[in-house]
Amino acid sequence: MTAYKLSPYLVTIENRLTRGAIQYGLFHRLTGEIVEFTPSLQMFVTAVRKQGDVYIGIELEVNQQFVRTGGRRWQQLRATLIATLQTALEHPAFNASR
C-alpha cells in the first residue's frame, strides 16, 4: 500500500453561509487553493489521518454567531482558541505523529 502524508498546510474548512446547506472542503494555506470534499476525498483524508489506533488531526468548530457579532466576547474566545491550539500543537504526542 502506498504511504501518504497530509501537508501541514492543509486545513479542513466548513461553509454554513447558505441556510440549510453545509459544504466541506480542504484549504491549502500556501497556495490558497480550495478543494470541495467529495465522499471519496473524505474517506481518503480520514484514512491518511488514522495511523493504527491513533487519529492524528485536530477539528475545530466555532459558532459563526461569535464571529459575526464580534466585540469583546469574540476577542476573548479567539484568544482562548489560539492559545489552546498552540498548546495542543506543542504536545509531544502530536509532534511524535509527524
KOLSE-496223 format. One record per residue (C-alpha): residue in three letters; x, y, z. Coordinates in pm, 1 decimal. Example, Ala and Ser with C-alpha at 12.3 -4.5 7.8 and 13.67 -1.06 7.14 Angstrom:
BEGIN
 res     east    north       up
 ala   1230.0   -450.0    780.0
 ser   1367.0   -106.0    714.0
END
This chain:
BEGIN
 res     east    north       up
 met      0.0      0.0      0.0
 thr    126.9    347.2    -86.2
 ala    200.0    567.6    215.4
 tyr     54.4    919.1    210.2
 lys    107.5   1212.4    441.2
 leu   -114.8   1518.7    467.3
 ser     54.9   1852.9    420.6
 pro     81.8   2057.7    741.0
 tyr    -52.9   2347.0    532.4
 leu   -378.3   2163.3    459.8
 val   -679.4   2272.8    663.9
 thr  -1031.8   2131.8    665.7
 ile  -1296.2   2402.3    625.0
 glu  -1672.4   2410.8    668.8
 asn  -1908.7   2653.7    499.1
 arg  -2251.9   2726.6    650.5
 leu  -2317.9   3052.6    471.1
 thr  -2619.1   2913.0    287.1
 arg  -2907.0   2830.9    520.3
 gly  -2973.7   2458.0    534.1
 ala  -2659.4   2364.9    339.5
 ile  -2321.9   2262.7    476.2
 gln  -2020.9   2237.2    247.3
 tyr  -1683.6   2093.2    339.6
 gly  -1350.8   2139.4    173.3
 leu   -975.6   2147.7    206.6
 phe   -785.4   2476.3    205.8
 his   -412.5   2495.5    132.7
 arg   -266.7   2780.9    337.2
 leu     24.3   2847.3     98.7
 thr   -145.7   2826.9   -240.5
 gly   -492.0   2947.0   -134.7
 glu   -646.3   2657.2   -327.4
 ile   -978.6   2516.8   -204.0
 val  -1095.0   2167.1   -296.1
 glu  -1452.8   2065.7   -218.5
 phe  -1492.2   1740.2    -28.0
 thr  -1636.4   1451.8   -221.6
 pro  -1727.3   1130.7    -34.1
 ser  -1413.8    958.5   -168.4
 leu  -1190.2   1251.5    -67.0
 gln  -1343.9   1246.8    283.6
 met  -1264.4    874.1    317.9
 phe   -910.1    929.9    187.5
 val   -834.3   1213.2    431.4
 thr   -974.0   1014.6    724.5
 ala   -765.7    710.9    625.7
 val   -447.1    918.2    598.9
 arg   -507.7   1082.0    936.7
 lys   -568.9    748.8   1108.0
 gln   -246.3    564.2   1178.3
 gly   -303.3    239.7   1364.8
 asp   -526.6    313.2   1660.9
 val   -429.5    680.1   1671.3
 tyr   -620.8    952.1   1486.8
 ile   -393.0   1242.2   1406.5
 gly   -591.4   1551.2   1337.8
 ile   -748.7   1844.5   1508.4
 glu  -1101.8   1953.6   1436.4
 leu  -1229.6   2289.6   1549.8
 glu  -1578.4   2428.6   1512.6
 val  -1676.4   2782.8   1600.9
 asn  -2035.3   2901.9   1602.3
 gln  -2039.3   3183.1   1346.7
 gln  -2263.6   3385.8   1577.4
 phe  -1950.0   3471.8   1779.8
 val  -1759.2   3576.1   1468.4
 arg  -2041.8   3783.4   1319.6
 thr  -2122.0   3957.8   1648.1
 gly  -1756.5   4040.0   1713.3
 gly  -1676.2   4254.9   2011.0
 arg  -1503.9   4165.3   2334.6
 arg  -1666.6   3820.8   2365.0
 trp  -1530.6   3712.6   2025.6
 gln  -1185.5   3858.5   2101.2
 gln  -1168.8   3657.7   2424.6
 leu  -1288.4   3338.2   2257.2
 arg  -1045.2   3385.9   1968.4
 ala   -751.2   3437.3   2206.4
 thr   -850.5   3125.5   2402.4
 leu   -880.3   2917.0   2083.9
 ile   -539.5   3030.5   1959.4
 ala   -370.7   2958.1   2293.7
 thr   -537.9   2617.3   2318.3
 leu   -439.7   2521.0   1964.5
 gln    -79.4   2629.4   2025.6
 thr    -69.2   2416.1   2341.7
 ala   -208.8   2115.5   2154.1
 leu     43.7   2153.5   1871.1
 glu    331.7   2166.1   2120.9
 his    220.7   1842.6   2293.1
 pro    474.5   1557.5   2249.4
 ala    204.4   1314.8   2130.2
 phe    113.1   1544.6   1841.1
 asn    475.2   1602.2   1740.9
 ala    553.7   1229.2   1757.8
 ser    290.9   1158.0   1491.4
 arg    452.4   1382.9   1233.0
END
